[in-house]
Amino acid sequence: MRRLRCGRPSCAQRVFAERLPVTAGPYAQRTARLGNLQHHIGLALGGKAGARLGERIGTPVSGATLLRLVRRGAATTPAAAPRVWPPTARPLRGRA
């Protein structure tokens, strides 16, 4: 995630963070890819068995979370959000 700085002195918000809409939605706790994987594990194995598999493959998740993802429905990728920082924004030093 890139952090950008606004070049206008009158700007109230000086630092902006770039959003990653394809990878994860705003305020997301997991990427779309991980959510999709956990959704399918929950569909295939259910709660407790899916949690054990998740632990073994390196994506620890509780059985309750797997069941919640299944009840929520198909995992979807969030829509692309427009860029909201001003055109005078530039990357901070030392950050890519």
N, C-alpha and C positions, 0 to 999 in steps of 0.2 A: 504494500500500500504506500503510495506516495503522499508526502505532505507538502503542501504548497503555501507560499506566503504571498499576501496581497501587497502590491507595490504602491497603492494609494494611501496616503497618510490619513485620509478621512474615513477609511474603511473601519467599521466597528469590529469585524471579525478578521483578525490578522492571519491566522493559520487555518488552512482548509485541508481536509483529508479526501483523497480520491476514493470513490466508491468502486466496488468490484461486483457489479450487478450480475454478471454471468456466473461467477464463482460462488458468491454468497449474497443474500439479500441484506438490506439494512438491518442492523442489530441482530444478525443471525448468529447462533451459537455453533453452527456446523455448516460446512460447505454443502452445496447442492449435491455434489457427488457422494459425500459421506451420508447425507440424509437419504439419498436414493438407495445406497447399499444397505443401510440399516432398515429401511422400509422393506426391502426384498428379503432380508434375513428374518424380519418379523413375520412376513407373509409365509415364508417357507417353514420356519421352526416355531414360531410363537415366542412367548416371553422368556421363560427360564432357560430353555435350550438355546434360544437365540442369543441370550446374554452370555452363555458359556462359549458359544462359537465366536462372538464378538471379542471376548477376552483372548481367545486363542489366536485370532488373526490380527490382534493389535489395535482394535477399535473398541475399547471397553464401553459398554452401554448397559443400562439396567433393563430388566425385562419389562418394567412398566413403561419405559420410554419406547421400546419396540412396539408394544401394544398400542400406545398412543399414536405413533406414526402410522400404524396400520389403520386405526380408526379414523385418522385425519384424512386418509385417502392417498391417491397416487402422488408420489413425490414429483414436484414440478420445479422448473427453473424459473427464478424470478425474472420479470420483464426488465429490460435495460432502462436504467434511470438516466435522465439528462444530466449533463454536467452543470453544476450550479456555482462554481467559483467564478470570480470576475476574470475578464480577459487579461488583466494586468498581473494575475497570479503567476508566480514562478517557483520552481522547486527550491526547497531549503538547501543550504550548503551541506555537503557530506551525505546527502540522501539521494537514493536513486529513484 
